[in-house]
């Protein structure tokens, strides 16, 4: 349809194959980071298909449904600096790269999709020169106001060429949780390669497909995420972009991620990384049958979660939610969890408070509402931050409130003052 922000591609983003098997259909879904401000906006919400495919040739897991990135990212409500856990993670990442590569004041670190500049501020405190590239105009402005030099644009080959011409090559290009957002995957990697110094390093973080499968993290699937990465197809993409993968480290954030290090191609990918790919093959992660089983488990999970919440409501228990993350909106819409089951949610992000979750329209209230209303149960939507949230809301729990973690199985947590184990 002319003028539609949605299109569908038929070929694989890495190898170009047409051998794509659709194994999961989650749609139609609203945009996960588009929060209606008032009930009058509900009828205008766009919904788009959300299917997930497996490439039988290179094993890339991807969605063929593409929403115009200017619609998704020109105004963005997720902020890197909201979570104390993520701030600690960024400090560790900056310090480890400074130590390993011996970065100094003359070296340039460029971050693609730099958000509010939280990571780059960590590099600045270590006396390293920085530049952010951030397409969300609101976040780029915030970063500049905080003293982080930031270009308001998408990271691509023309942007990389302009940066190198004006500022010289980068010792490090960082791309945390952005590679999955990119339709032209090889072009993005090629842009990073063109910006790197010959002794430079591309450092990419992404949620790991193995964790998504093993922990049933299907809520991390939404329109912004076009790919779900194992190492095997990424090695192919890096080869096409002129990069060797040096190593791939596991990190705990976002439910289990990989921090991949790549350098300008010289002698091929490291033996350690190739051994990791063989481990993926042995585990079945490169086999379509594993994804068919995953899809069946996703359908069963919906019944389990709805069953738990419905039982609690029939018993007269009140239920709220904590957080309004993008992943939570996939979960709410797939499981059809509206205000009949969950009365409201709370969030620390001031841009979200006062609005509604997309699709299911839970009112988003400030954090203090959790203690003011004291619901019997609270469903933690950003389950990857559950430990941090439970610690912050000790008073709610002390008064008798209980937390529910939805993934990988709906679980009511024991009070932390006792065992802290599921009950």
N, C-alpha and C positions, 0 to 999 in steps of 0.2 A: 504494500500500500504506500503510495507516494507520501512523503513527509513523515512516515512513521519512524520513531527513534529505535525501533527494533528490527533486526535482520537475523537471518539464520544462515550459517555456513555449513557446507557439506564435507569439507576436507579437513584433515588433521593440521593443527597449527605447527607441528614440528616436522613431519615427514611428507605432508601433502596427500596422504592416502585417503581414499574414499571408503575404506573398510572400517567404518565407525559403527559400533554396536550400542544402541541405546539400552541401558540396563536399569535406569531409574528415572521416573517422571514425578517431579515434585510440584509441578505447576497446575494452574496458573498462580503466580506469586506476585505480590507488590514489590516495589523496590525496597530493599531491606534498610536503607538509610534515608528514606523519605517519610518524614513524620508529619502527618496532618496536624495543623494548628487548631482546627475547630471542626465540630461535627458537620458543618456545611461543606467541608472539603472531602468528606468521605466518598461521595458519589463520583468525584472527579479523579479518584486514585486510578492510575493505570496498573494493569496486571499483565504479565508476560509469561510465556511458557518457561519452565525451568527443568530441562531434561539433562541427563548426564550420560556421556558416551565413553566407550573404551576403544582405543585404536588398536586393531588387531595386528598392525604392522610394528609400531614402535612402543605401544603400551601406554601412551599418554591418555590420562583421564581428563575429560574436558566437557564443557557445555557448548553446544552449537548456537545457543541463543545469545545474541550480542545486543546490548543496549548502548546507544550512543554515549561514549565516555564523557562528553560535555554535560549530558544530563546527569550522569552519576557523580561526577567529581568536581564540577566547577564551584559548587558550594557543598562543603562536607562537614558533617557534625562529629565524626570520630576524632578524638584528640589523643595523641600519644602520651601527653603528660598527666592525664587524669589518674592513672593507676600508679601507686607506689611501687608495685611489683615491676611494672614495665620501666619505671625510672631506674630502678636498681639494675635491671637487665641492660639498659642502654649504657649506664656507667661502666659495667663490666665489659661490654663490647668495645667501647671506645678505649678503655685502658688496655685491653688485650691487644688491640690492633696497634696502638702506639708502642707498646712494648715489643711486639713481634717484628714490626716493620721499622722500628726506630724512627717514628715520625717526629718531625720538628716544625718550627715556625715557618719554614720555607715550603713545607709540603702542603698540598691541597687535597682535602677530602670533599668529595661531591656526593650528596645524597639525593637519589631520585625518589620522588614522593616523600619529601622531608616533613610533611605534616606541619605541626606547630614549632618545629625546630628543636624538640627536646633532645634528640640524639646529638645533633650538631653542637648544642650548648655544652654537652659533655666533652666533645673534642676541643671546643674553645677554651674550656677550663684547663685543658692540658697543653695549651699554647700551640694549637694546630690551626692552620688556615682552613676555612670552611666555605662552602656554598651549597645552598639548598635549591632544589628544583621541585616546585609544588604547584599543580594545576588548580587546586582549590583556592579561589581568590581570598576567601575569608581567612584561611589558615596561613597563606603566604603573608598576608598583611599582619597577622598576629606575630609571626616569626620575625618579620622585619622590625616590628615595634619592640620585640625583645632583644634586638641586636644581632639577629642572624640574617646575614645577607642571603636573599632568597629571590629566585626568578619565578615569576608567575606564569608557568607554562608546563606542558607535558614534556617528559624526557624522551627524546627521539634522536635520530641521527643529525638533523639540522641543529638541534639544541646543543648536542655534544660538540659539533664542529665549531659553533659560535663560542662556546665556553673555552675550548682549547685555544682558539685564535686570540681570545681576549685575556685569558688567565694562565695559559700554559697547561701542560698535561697534569692529570690527577694521579697521585700515588695510590689513592683508594677511591673507588666508586662503591657506595653502599646502596643496597636496594632491599629494604626490609619490608616484607609482606606487600610487595607491589608486583612481582613478576606474574603472579596469578591473575592480575587485573588486565594484562596486556594481550591484545589480540595478535599483534605482530610480534610474537615472542622472539624470533630470531633477530628481527630488526632492532628490538630493544637491546639484546645482548651485543649485537654488532655496534650499536651506539656506544655502549659502555666500553667495548674494546677500543674503539677509535679515540676515546678520551683518555685511556690509561697510558701512563708512562711505561716504558719497556720493563721496568722493575715494579710495575704497579699491580694492584690486586682488586678484583671485583669480589665483593662480599655480599651474598644474597641470602636472606632468611625467608623461609616459607614453611607453613604447616606441612608436616610429613604425611604422605598418603598412607603409610603403614599405620600411623596412629588413628587416622580417620577410619580405616577399616577395622582395626582391632578394638577401638573404643566406641565405635558406632557414632562418630562425630559428624553425622549427616547435616547437622544444623550449620556447619561451616560452609555449606553449599548455598550460594545465592548469586544474583546476577553479576555482582562485581567480580566474583571469582570465576574466571573462565577456565582455569586449569587447576588440577590437583595432582601434586608432583610426587612421583617416585624418582629415584636417581637415574634410572635407565634412559628415559626419553630426554632428560636434561643434558646428559652427556652428548646425545646426538645433536641437540640444539646448540650446545656450546661449540662442538666441532664445526658446525656450519657458520658460527660467528667468529671463528678464529681464536677460540679460548681453550685452554687445558684446565680441567678440574684438578686442583691440587689436593684438596681434601674436603670432606663433608662431615661436620661435627653435629652431634645431636645436642639440642638445647631444650629446656623444659617449657618455654613460653608457648602460649596459644594451644595448649593441649598436647604439645610435643612437636617440635620443629626441627629443621635442619639448617645449619649455617654453612653454606657452601662457599668455598674459596676457589676462584678461578684466576688465571694469569694469561697473558698473551702466549699463544701457542708456540711451543718449542719441540717437546718430545712426546706429546700425548698425555692422556690422563694418567694419574698416579696409579700404581698397582693396588694401593689400599682402596681407592675408590672403585676400581674394577672388581675387587673382591666383594665390596659391599653390593654391587649390582648383581653379582652371582648369588649372594645371599637373598636378594629380593626374588630372583628367579626361583630359587629353591623353596621359598616360602609360599609361592603361588601368586605373588603380587603382580606378576606379569601375565596372568592367565585370566581370561574372561569369566571363567567359572567362579572365581573368587568374588567378582563383582555382582554376579547374579545372586549369590548367597547373601551378600551385603544388602541388596535391595529387598530381599525377603525379610531380613532382620529389621530393616527400617520400617517396613509395614507392620511388623509385630510390635515394635517399640511404640508406635502411635497408639495401639490398643492398650498397651500396658500403662502408658502415662495418662491417657484419658480415663482409664479404669480407676487408677489411684485417685485422681482429682475428683472424679464423679462420686466415688465412695465417700471421700472426706466431706464433700458438700452435702450428700444425703444424710450424713451423720450430724449435720448442722455446724460443721467447722468452717471458719472463715479462711480464705486463702488470698494472699497477695503474691507479687513477684518482686525480685530484686534485679534491677538493671533493665536497660532497653538496648542491648547490643544488636548488631545486625544479625548475628547467629540466632539470637532469641526470636527474631521475627520469622525466620524460616521455621523454627520449631513451633511457634504459636500457630502459624498459618497451616502448616502441614497437619498438625494435630487438632486443628480447629478449636483452639483454646481461647475463648472470648471472655467477656465479663460475666457470663453465666457460671464460669468456673473460677476465674481469677478476677478479683474486684479491681485491682489497680497494680501498677508497678512503680518503683522508685528509682531514681538515677542521680548521680553526682554531676552530670553534665548539664550546665545551665541552658544550653541550646535545646535540650530535649524536654526539660521540665515545663509543664504546662501544655504540652502537645500530646499526641496519642500514638500508640504503636501502629505501624502500617498494617492494613488488612483486618486485624482483629480488634483494633481500637481500644486497647487498654489505656486508661488515663495514666500519664506519667507525672508523678508527684516528686517533691524533694525527699531526700533521704529521711528527714525528720518524721515524715508521715508514717514510716514503719513503726516507730515507737509511739507515736500519737494514736494510731489506730490499733496497734498490737494484734495483727491477725494471728490466728492459731498456727498457720503454716505459711512459709515463704519459699517460693520456687526460685532458685538461683539460676537466672538465665545465662550470665557469663560464668559458667561452671568452671572455667579455667582459672578464675580468681576466687574460687569458693573459700579457700583457706584464709585469704586476706579479708574477704567479706565477713566471714563468721567471726574473725578476731575483732573487726571493727564494730560489729553489732552484738557485742557480748551482753549489753544491757537488754536488748530485745530477747535474747535467749534466756537470760536470767529471770525474766518475767514469765517464762513458760512458752515462748515461741519456739517453733521448730523449723529447721531448714530442709528443703527437698532439693537434691541434685538430680537433674533429669538424665544425664549421660554418664556412663554407657547404659545404665539401667536406672529407672526411677527409684530413688533411694531416700528415705527419711533418715537424716543424720542424728546420731545420738548427741546429747549436749556435750560440748567440749570439756565441761568441768568433770565429766566422767571418762568414758573410754575414747570418745571421738570416733567410734566405729559406726558403721551403718546399723540401723535397727530394723 
